[in-house]
């Protein structure tokens, strides 16, 4: 068969790896004969950390490009907030047990489960309505249970794709079942995971959560406040929760932040109110003509 002008000039790394044969004297674990990019132990050496960081940045970037993911809305929130169905079952079990403290805790989880349902509704709303845009908006979460599951679930239930950025942790390591498989990633480095949260995001929807949620929220606020990241809607679901947790007014009064910094975010209560904030900020016209820019990466 005659060669084509477009034929590869060199064998690919994949082809070279498939053809690799190790001579018997050099097949032992002490041998360095193995190709560097197929040598697992070599890639995991401490000195190779910069290479691993580059790979962890690059893999999700290339895959999302291939999948056409340009704009995302990131949904943060606690992994411990159950679905309403789970919360109801836990409450009934606690009441049957007769332990007052367990009942109070179950009642709190039951109240908080309303945020799960709102995150699920918001994800579905974003997925459905943004289909009419030139650049659809994909839901992106941390890939775990709780509010993260609700976000991926909402997108899944209306037939949309969604992204999950999981990270290796002692707990919550399994991705929730609603993430689009080709968009389900796993990270080792928190910093690179955080970069991917913001690289494509056009907005941040932050539901009640603990240390991880606060970390991601304040990192985004800091990057925006300092001009290291472009301004985008930062939506805090549940004014009562956030104002009880953080006294932003005291930060202003004590001179720790400027009064204008309070404009970096806004409180919302419902999925519809959050979507309206996106429409207002981006001037979305749902007729297929408006293009949502994903910004510099």
Secondary structure, DSSP 8 states (H G I E B T S, - for coil): ----TTS-SS--HHHHHHH----GGG-STT---S-GGG-HHHHTSGGGHHHHHHHHHHHHHHHHHHTT--EEEEEE--TT---HHHHHHHHHHHHHHT-HHHHHHHHHHHHHHHHHHHHHHHHHHHHHHGGGSSS-EEEEE-SSSTHHHHHHHHHHHTT--EEEEEE--SS--S--TTS-GGGEEEES-HHHHHHHHHHSEEEEEE-S-SHHHHHHHHHHHHHHHTTSS---EEEEE-HHHHHHH--HHHHHHTTSS-GGGGGG-EEE-SHHHHHHHHHHHHT--TTTT--------
